[in-house]
C-alpha cells in the first residue's frame, strides 16, 4: 500500500476513532491522519500478536485493524496526557 493509501486509511480510521473517543473537535485533519497511521501500526501489532493479519491494503478489514489500533492509541494518549 502506497503513501496515499496510508493517508486515506489513516485519516478515516483516525476520524472515526476520535469520534468514538470523544475528542473529534480538538484533533483536526492532520491529527486524525497521524492517529490513524499510528493506529494502523499498533493495530497490526495487536492483531499479529493474537494470530491475525495486520493491515493488508485499502480494504474494510484493514480499516477495522487501523480503527482498533487508533482507539487504543487515543486511550493510551488520554492515560498519559489527560484530557488536554
C-alpha positions in Angstrom: 0.0 0.0 0.0 1.4 3.4 -1.0 1.6 6.6 0.9 -1.7 7.8 -0.5 -3.4 4.6 0.8 -1.9 5.1 4.2 -3.1 8.8 4.3 -6.6 7.8 3.3 -6.8 4.8 5.6 -5.2 6.8 8.5 -7.5 9.8 8.0 -10.7 7.7 8.0 -9.6 5.5 10.9 -8.4 8.4 12.9 -11.5 10.4 12.3 -13.8 7.6 13.4 -11.6 6.7 16.4 -11.6 10.4 17.5 -15.5 10.4 17.4 -15.5 7.2 19.5 -13.0 8.7 22.0 -15.0 12.0 22.1 -12.2 14.4 21.0 -13.1 14.9 17.4 -13.4 18.7 17.7 -9.9 19.1 19.2 -7.9 16.9 16.9 -8.1 18.3 13.3 -7.3 16.7 10.0 -3.6 16.2 10.5 -4.2 14.8 14.0 -6.7 12.3 12.5 -4.2 11.2 9.9 -1.4 10.8 12.4 -3.5 8.9 14.9 -4.9 6.7 12.1 -1.5 5.8 10.7 0.0 5.1 14.2 -3.2 3.2 14.9 -2.8 1.1 11.8 0.7 0.2 13.0 -0.5 -0.5 16.6 -3.5 -2.5 15.3 -1.2 -4.5 13.1 0.9 -5.4 16.1 -2.1 -6.3 18.2 -3.7 -8.5 15.5 -0.4 -10.2 14.7 0.1 -10.9 18.5 -3.2 -12.7 18.6 -2.6 -14.7 15.4 -4.4 -12.5 12.9 -3.1 -10.4 10.0 -2.3 -6.7 10.1 -3.1 -4.1 7.5 -3.3 -5.8 4.1 -4.2 -2.9 1.8 -7.0 -0.4 1.4 -10.0 -2.5 2.3 -12.6 -2.9 5.1 -10.6 -5.4 7.1 -7.6 -3.1 7.2 -9.9 -0.2 8.2 -11.0 -2.3 11.2 -7.4 -3.1 12.2 -6.5 0.6 11.9 -9.6 1.6 13.8 -8.9 -0.7 16.7 -5.3 0.5 16.8 -6.3 4.1 16.7 -8.8 3.7 19.6 -6.1 2.0 21.6 -3.7 4.8 20.7 -6.1 7.5 21.8 -6.9 5.6 25.0 -3.1 5.5 25.8 -2.7 9.1 24.9 -5.6 10.0 27.3 -4.0 8.0 30.1 -0.6 9.6 29.6 -1.6 13.2 29.0 -5.1 13.5 30.4 -7.9 15.3 28.7 -5.8 18.2 27.4 
